[in-house]
Amino acid sequence: MASSSEPGCFRLDGEAVTLVVAIVQDLPTIAWWGPRLPDDCDLGQLLRLAARAEAPASPAIEPVLALTPQAGQGWIGRPGLAVHRDGKDWAPLARVTGIGEAPGRIAITSHDAAHGITLEHALHLGAGDVLVATTRLTNAGRTVLTVDDLVAPLLPLPTHVDRIIGFEGRWAGEFATRTQPRHPGIWLRENRRGRTSHDAFPGLMATAADTGEASGAAYGFHLGWSGNHRLFVETLADGRAQIGMGELLLPGEVRLAPGESLTTPPLFAAVSEAGLGGVALAFHRYLRARPEHARLRAKPRPVHFNSWEAVYFDQDPAALMAMATRAAGVGVERFVLDDGWFRGRRSDRAGLGDWTVDPAVYPQGLAPLIDHVRGLGMEFGLWVEPEMVNPDSDLYREHPDWVLAAPPAPQLAFRHQLVLDFGRAAVREHIFAAIDALLREHPIAYLKWDMNRDVNHPGGADGRAGARAHVLGVHAVLDRLRAAHPAVEIESCASGGGRADFAMLARTDRIWTSDSNDALDRLAIQAGFARFFPPEVMGAHVGPATCHITRRRMSMALRVASAMFGHMGVELDLAAANADDVAELARGIALHKQHRALIHGGRRHHLETMAGIYAFLLVGADGREALLSYTVVIEPGGIFPDRLRLAGLDPDADYRLAPVWPQPCSDAAALAGVYRGALLMQAGLQPPRLAPATARIVHLERL
């Protein structure tokens, strides 16, 4: 990091990115965030190049687009801070009072003595050139400060970045993308579900009109928060644009006593001239470099068997042992017992909260099943939903006041369950003790931590809104479990991908991407997920031949091809599957294991295709191997599909292409041969004509 000769300019440099912070009008602002600037660049020139004359009917001095725009500076856009003291002290203007610099980091302190607030902005350029930014607000006054809104540092968007890609969806259809032009005014996305949500993922991307997968300007943003949130992109009438992300605070949810502070969830941001793919790879590199990710590299990611779609609530120890034997026979390495094992749990109407083994189903406890699973060489995993309680449970009958509620408003019926208030210390202590006891009593290697309903009435015991406290409480319990049982892996599940974010991933090892195991729907879901998360944390299962959600029937070859490129698992009744499907599943799992290191450590390149076709290339970390996935969902309009241009290869190297899935492959000749990397990327290869719902996987070896 180096400061320029221009007073008030500071820079952070990554491998290919430079961030320049300037102090203008005593406020911190981003003067540059983009491709790396020359080391000897005079940063003051950035300010002079951006200077604008006074506009008609406008302020003589244009208010700066600060990291936290404030009402006191005369900012007429959306502010980054909304506070007051009983209706007063509502227009603060905190000015810079100090700058701290360390390798890869800038910390900026601003203070407003008149209104009694201090702001601290922390900016860090980490692995993958990902910017991690937070805002900290401290009440430096003598009375309580009510905080209605506090946004992570706001970042500017250049004029030519005029497309917004939002991430939306629904249950069993998460991570859908919608591209819209950036227009004057505000693009706004809010979430009040109490969890990250299926329909308003806290992330977005912004691009230029001509940006593609591998070229053009692209920006990516993600808020690392597991609850209510607000995202916005605001384009002012003067042409400037700002992007902001922060918690969505409910009325009165945050009131700071004198000396207390509030820090925003971190904003993770990436910029790339290598298109949308460059942004995704930056996020992947960042996550893989985090200390929490090291545990995922300690051993190969074990192939799962999950019991849910095999037996649902109809659990029988003998049948499950037989299922475990069949699972081991096809190459499964971890057996996960899903919902239905605990006291009173014969359906979703009872039992949640009573986390002890049901003697009516398991008269000898879980030990015989666990011993059988481990004797087959597999790990044992268990499903839990600790945040929830059924009214028909001993826990609720003993502690009906432990749930989040907003009386006298009636509770909203939702899966026959209510949400425990993790903002209460007694609730956190009880749940930790219950899960800790299970993990101490049994050799459980894995927890599937589920959350199957929204938080519709997030009122705490004190009558105040408690959505934020609940999320912090969940994080605290997970942190405590990780500390007490460091070898246990945890999955973040919320009716599928309803709680997928970098904050949960700091405390868990896997995200259940969607409750839909429909192989064709999964292509779109997994493509959206992969914009932010690497393959090794993406739960992807081979489901039944007929999907229980879409009722669509699909071949085993297609189901394997869809699940191959994540943290692979199996979720079907192996006893009901025909012998040919079981044999093909075993071959698919063996192929996944053969290339597991490549899949879980490689670079994923989404390839541009015709509508109705999904294709991507996973290139190994050392570049020696790659796997191409190509799936036709609907038949192309023309006789032949467009040629497929690959990405991420060495242009000067030759590659041997060999189809590896399914086998045998009648159209192998069209995808086999030796080709120069430059030709594969620039001219592309001609895919064969395939029927809808058909996939091909091709192995590339650099010669």
N, C-alpha and C positions, 0 to 999 in steps of 0.2 A: 504494500500500500504506500502511496505517496501523495503528498499534498502539492498543489500547484503553486506557482508564484502568485497567483491571484488569491488574495485573502478570502477565506470562506469557502474554498473548494477542496473537496476530499474525494479520494477514489478508492474503490475496491476492485481488484483484478482477479479473475479466475483464469482458466485455461484459454477460453475463447470469448469471455464476456468482461466488460468493464461497467461498473456502476459509479456514477459521479454524483455526490451530494453537494449542493451549494447552499450557502446561507444568504438568503435574499430577503430584504425587509425584516431582518432579524428572525426569519423563519426558515426551517429546513425544507428543501425541495429537491426533487430528482432532476438534475440537469442532463444526465445521459444514462441510459440503460440499454445496452445493445452490444454489438460486436466489439471486441477488445480494441481499445485505442492505443496508438503508439505510446511507448513509455515516456517519451520526451514531449508529449502533447501539452500545449498551454491550455489548461482547462478553462481559464478565463475566457477564451475565445468562444466556448459554448454559450456563455451568458451573453456575449456581444452578438453572436449570431442569432440568438433568440429574442433580442430586444425588439419591441414593437412600439410604434408611435402611438400617441394618444388618439383614441377612436372617438368619432362623434357621439355625443350623448352618453359618454362613458367616463369612469373615474380618470382623473389625471394620471394616477399611478395605478396600474392594474394589480389587483390583489393576487398574490402569488399562489400557485397550486401547491400548497404545503403538504408535508407528510400527514399532518392533521389540520385540515382547514377548520377555522374557528369563526364563530359569529363576531368576535371582537375585531377581526381584521376587515370586516365589511364583506365577507365572502357570501355571495348570493347563490352558490351552488349547494349541493348537499354537504353538510359539515361532517367532520370526522369525530366530533365530540358534542354531546348534548348533556349538560349538567345544570343543576340549580340548587339553591338553598331556600326552600319554601317559596319558590317563585322568583327569587333574586339570585344574583351572581350567575346569570344565565348567558352572558356574552363575554367569555374569557378571551384573553389574548396572551398566551404564554410565549415569551420570546426566548431565543437561545441564550443559555448562560454558560454552557460548557460542551466541549467535544472530547470524547475519549477515543483513542485509536489503538488497535491491536491487530496482529496479523489476521487478515480476512474479516475484520469486524470494525464497525463504527458505532459508537454510542453517543447520542445527542440528548442533552438535558435542556429543557426549557422551563421557565418559571413565570408565573403571574402572581405577584404579591397581592395585588388589589383584590383578586378573586380567590386567592388561596388555593391555587392548583400548581402541580408540577407534572410535566410530561417528560417521559424518557422513551426515545426511539432507539431500538436495537436492530442493527442491520448486519447480517452475516452472509457472506457468499461461500456456500459450502460445496460439497462434492457434486459433480454434474453441473457446476456453475449455477446451482439453484439458490435463489435469494430466500433467506428465512428472516422474516421481519415481524417485530412485535411493538406494541405501544403500551406503555405503563403509565397509569394515572394515579397520582397520590394527592390525597386531600391535605393540603398544607394550611388549611384554615382552622377556625376554632369551633365550627359547628358541623353538623352532619351534611354531607354532600350527596345529593341524589343523582345517580347516573342513569340517564335514559338511553344513552347510546355511546359506545366507544368502539371505533373501527381500527383495525390493524393499519399500519402505514399505507396511505393511499399512493397509488402509483399512476404515472401518466401513460397514455397510449398515443403513439404518433398518429398524425392525420391519415396516413396511408393504410393504417390498420383499421379496416372498416367493416369487418365481419365478426360476429359474435357467435360462438358455438357453445350452447348451453347443454346441460345434461339433465334429463328428466326421465319420466317413465312411470312405472306402477309396480305393484307386487307381481312377481314372475315376469317382469319386463323392464328390468332396471337398466340404467346407463344408456338410455336412448339419447341420441344427439339431435339437436335442432339448430340449424344455421340461420341467422337473421342479419340483415344489414344494420350497422350501427347508425343510428339516426339522432337528430337533435332531441334532447330530453334524456329520460332515464330508462334503461333496461334494468328491471328489478326482479329478483327472485328471492322469495321469503319462505321459510320453513318453520312451522310451529308444532311439529309432531313430537318433539321431545327427544328424538333420535335423528341421526343424519338424514333418514328418510329414503324411500324408494323413488320419489318423484321430484326431488330437488337436491340432488347431490351438490355438495358445497365446492364446486369447481367449475371453471369455464376456460375456454380458449378464445383467443382473438387473432385474426389473421388479416393479411392483405387479400384483395380480391383474386390475385393470381397465385396465391400460395397453394402448394400441393403437399403430398405426403413427404417428399424429399427435398423440396426447394421452396424458397420464399420466406418472408417474415412471419413468424408465429410466436405467440405469447401464451403461456399457460399459468393458471392460478388455482390454488387450492387452500381452503381454510382448514387447518388441523383441529377440528372441533366435532364432538360427537352428539350435539344437540341442536337446539334452535339456532338458526343463522339467517343472515341477510347478505345478499350479494348485489352489487349494482355497478353498472357502467353508465357514467353520466357524460354527455356531450353538451358543452356549454354553447351559447350562441356565438361566442367569439372563436369557436373551433377547437378549443382545448378539450381534452377528454381525460377523465380520471376513473380509476377502478377501485372499489372499496369492498372489503369483506370483514365481517365481524359477527359476534354473537347477536342474536335478536333477544333483547332483554325485555322481560315482561314488566308491567307497571310495578314500581317499587322493589324490583328484584335485587337491585344493588344500591345500597346506601352506605357510604363510606364514613366511618367515624374519623375524627381528626387523627392524622398519621397513617390511616389505612390506605391500601393501594389496590388497584385492579389492573391486571395485565390481560391483554387480548390473547386469544389463541393465536398461534403463529400463522402467518400468511406465507405459503410456499409459492414461489414464482420462478418461472423459467422463460428465457427468450432464446430464439434460435433462428438463424438464417437458413437452416436445413429443413424447414417446413414443420408440419405437425409431428412427423416422426422424430425430428430432432428434439422437440419439447418432451415427448413421451420418454425418449431415451434419457434425457436429463433427469426426469423424475425417477426413473428406474435406477440410474446410477446413484442418485442421492439416497434412496431408500436402502439400496444394497450396501452403502457405506456406513449406514447408521450402526452404532454398537449393538442395538437390539437385533439386527439382522444376522449378526455373526453366528448365533445359535442355529440358524437355518442352514448354515454351511458346515456344521459340525458332523453331519451325517446325511446320506441321501434322504430326500423327502419321501417317507413311506407311502406306498399305495394304500388307500383306504378301502374298507368295506363299511358302509353305514346301513344299519338295520331298518331305517324308517320305511322306505318304500318296499321293503321285503315283507315286513310283518305288521307295520303300523303299531297299534296298541296290543295286538294279539301276541304277547310274549310268552314263550314256553321254553324253559331252560334246555330241554332235550332237543327241541327243534332248532334253537339258536346254536347249540353245540354242533349239530349236523351242518348248519349253515356255515359256521366257522370253518369246519373241515373242508367244505366245498370252496370257500373263499381262499383258504390257504392253497388249495389245489390249483387255482388259476393264477397264483402269484401275489395275492394280497399280503400286505405286511403289517396292517393295523386294523383291528376289528373294533368298531365303535357301536356301542349299544345306545340306541336313541330313546326317545320318550316312551314311558310306560313301565319303568323298573321300580318306581318308588311307591310309597304307601298310598293306597286308595286310588291309584292312577289307572283306571280302566278306560277312560275317555278324557277329553279335554275339559270336562266339567268339574273335576275334583283333583285334589292332591298337591297342586302347586304350593310350595312352601314347606312341605313335610319331606325333607330330604334324607329319608332313611329307607332302606331296602324293604320292599313289601314282602312279608313272610308268606302271604297267600300265594304269591307267584314264585318266590324264591325261598322255599322253606329252609334251605341251607345257606341262604345269603348269596352274594355274588361270587364267593370264592370258587365254587366248582366251575362256573363258566369262565372266570378269569384264568384259572389254572389250565383249563382246556385250551383256551386261546393262546396263552403263553407257551403251552406245551407244543403247539403247532408252529412256534417260532414267530408269532405275531405279537405286537403290542396291543394293549387294551385301552379303549377310550370310552368316555361316558358323556351323555347329554345332560345338561342342566339348564334351568331357566330361573336363575336366582332372583331376578328383579321382580318376579311376578308371584301372585298368590291367588288361589281360587277361594271364593267365599266358602266353598265346601272344603275346608281344610282345618286341621287342628291349629295351625299358626294363626289363621284369621279369626277363629273363634276365641283364641286367647288374646290376640292383639288387633282388634278391628280398627284401632286408631293408627296403625302403622302404615296405612295406605295414603297415597297422594289423593287429595280430594278438594273440592271447592264448595262446601255446603253453604246454603241449602240446595245448590244445583245438584240434580241427580247424576249419579255416575252413568257414563255412556256404556251401554252393553257392548262388549268387545271380547270375543273368544272366551266368555265365562271367566274372565280373570281381571284382576286389578293390579295396579303398580305399587310396589312397596316404595316407601320414601327413603331412598338412600342418602338423603340429606340429614337423616337422623342417625346419631352415633349408635344408638341401641340396635337399629336395623342393620347397620353395617357390621357391628360386632356379632350379631346373631348369624347373619349369612356367612360371614367369614368362618365362624366356628363350625357351621354345618358342612361347608365345602371342605374345610381343612380336615375335619374328621374323616370324611370319605377318602381323601387323598392319603391320610396317614394310615387308614385301616387297610387300604387296598393298593396294589401296585398298578395305579392308573397313570398312564403316560400322556393322556390327552383329555382335554375337556372341550366339549362343544357348548359354548356359552350362548344361549339363544335369548331373544327378546321379541315376543310375538304380538305386541300391540303398541299403538301410539300412546303418548301421555296426554290425554285430552283435558284433564282437570288437575294441573300440576300445582296444587296448593299444599304447602307444608303445614306442620303442626302449629306454627305460630300464626297461621292465617295469611301469610304472605306467599307470593308465587315462589315455587321451589323447583322449577325445571332445571335451572342452572346448578343448584346444589345437588340435585339428583345425579346429573352427569359427573360432577366432580366426585361424588360419593362412589359411583361405579368405578371410575378411574382409580380411586384410592383402594377399593377392595381388590381390584385386579393387581395393582402394584403390590399389595400386601401378600396376595397369593403367589405372585411370581417370586417374591423374596423368600417366602417360606418353602416353596416347591420349585426351585429354579429349573429342574429337568422336565417339568410338565409343560407340554405345549397347549395352547388355548386357541380356539377358533372364535372369531367374532361373527355371530350369526344373528340376524334380526328379520325373521321371516324371509330369509335370503339376504340380499344386499342392502338391507335397510339401515345398517350402521357400518359403513365402510369409510374410513377416513384415516389420515396419518396419525391422529392421536390414539385411536384404538389400535392401530398397527404397531405403535410403540409398546403396547401392552399385550399383544396377541401375536400369533404366528401364522394365521391363515384367515381369510375372509371367505365366507360362504357367499358366492357371487349371486346366486338366485335360487329360489325354490323350484324353478322350472328346470327339469332335466331334459327338456325337448332339445334335441341336438341342433335343430335348425334355428330355433329361437336363441339358443346359447351363442351362436356365432355372433349375432349383433350385440348381445349382452356382454360377451367377453371382449369384443372389440372396443366397446366403450370403456370397460373396466381397464383395459390395457393402456389407455391413454395416460393413466396415472400410476398403476400398480404393475409390478413385474409378475411373470407367470408363476413363480414358485409360491406365491401367497394366494393364488386364485384357485379356490375349491372348484373342481370340475369332475362330475361323476358320469359314469355310464349308467343310464337309467333303464327302466323296463322298455320292452319293445313298443308298448303303447304308453305314451306319456300320460300320467294321471291328471295333468292339468289341461293340456291341449287336446288329448285323445288322439293325437296323431301317431301313426305306427311307422317306425323307422328301422332300418336294417342295423344289425350289430356293427357292420363295417363303418357306417356313418356315425353311430353313437361313440365308437372308439375314437374315430378321427376327431370328433368334437372335444372329447375329454382328454385327449393325448397331451395337449399343450398347456396344461396347468398343473396344479397339485392334484394328480389323478386319483379317482376313486371309483367305486362300484356301489350302486344303490338299487338292487333288484333282487327278486327271489330266484336264486340260483337253482333251487329245486324245481322250479316251474319252467326254467329255460331249457330249450332243446339242446341236444348234444352238440350239434354243429355250432350253435351260438356260443356255448360254453368254451368250445375249442378255439373259436375265433377270438373270444374275449381273452383267453390265456395268451394267444399269440400277440394281441394288441398290448397287453400289460408287459410282456417280454420286450416288445419293441420300445415301449416307453422307458423301461429300465435301461435298455441298451443306450438310449440317447438322453437319459435323464439329466446328466451333467450339462449337456448342451442346452436343453430346454430350460433348465432352472438357473442357468448362468449366462445364457446368450443374449444377444441383442435382437429385439423383436421389431421387424420392419413391416408395417401395414402397407400393402401394395394396392395401387389404384386399379380398379376393375370396373367392368360394366355393372349396371344395376342387377341385383339378384345373384351376384357372385362374390364370395369372400375369399381373400387370399392374403397370406402373410408369410414372411420368411424369418426364421430364427437362425441367426448366425452365431456360431460358437465364439466364446470369449477370445480364443486364439486364432479365429478366422479359418481354421483348417476344415471345418465341416459346417453344414447348414441343413436345415429341414424346411421344405416348402409345403405349405398346406393350401390346398385349392379345393373349394367346395362350391358346387352349383346348387343354389336354392330354387331358382326358377329358370326355365329354359330361356336362353338369350333370344332376342328378337331376330337376329340374323342366323344364317346357316351355321357359321362358326363364331365362337367368342373372339373378342379382341386379343391381340397378342399381349402377353403378360411380361411387363418389364420388372426385373428383380432389383434389389437394392442391397447395399451394405457389403458387396463383394469386392475383392481385389480386381481392379480392371485389367491388370497385367497378368493375372494368373489364369490357368485353365482349370475347369471344373468338370468332374465326371458326374453326370446325373443318372440316378438309378431309382425307379419307383420302388417304394418299400411297403406301401399300404394302399388298398388291400392286396392280398396275394391269393391266387394269381391275378394279374392285371392284364386284360386283353389288349389294352391300348398302350402297353408299356413302350412300344417303339417310338411313340410320339413324344415321350418324356425322357428317353434315354439317350446317352451320347456324351461326348466331350466338347465343351464350348468355352470360349474365352469370356472372362468376367465382364469385359467392356461390352461385348455383344449381348450378353444376357441382361445387362442393365439398360443398354441404350436401344437395341433393336427389339429385345424381348423374345420370348419363346411362344410358340403357338400351342395353346392348350387343346386337348382333344375334345371332341363333342361328347358331353356326358349328359346322362339323364338327370332330371331334377332330383334333389336329395341324394346326390352322389359326391363323394370326396376322394381325392388322391393326395398322398403324401410322397414327396420325392426327396431323396437324400442327395446332397451335393458334397463332393469331396474335392478339396483343392489339391491339384497335382503338383 
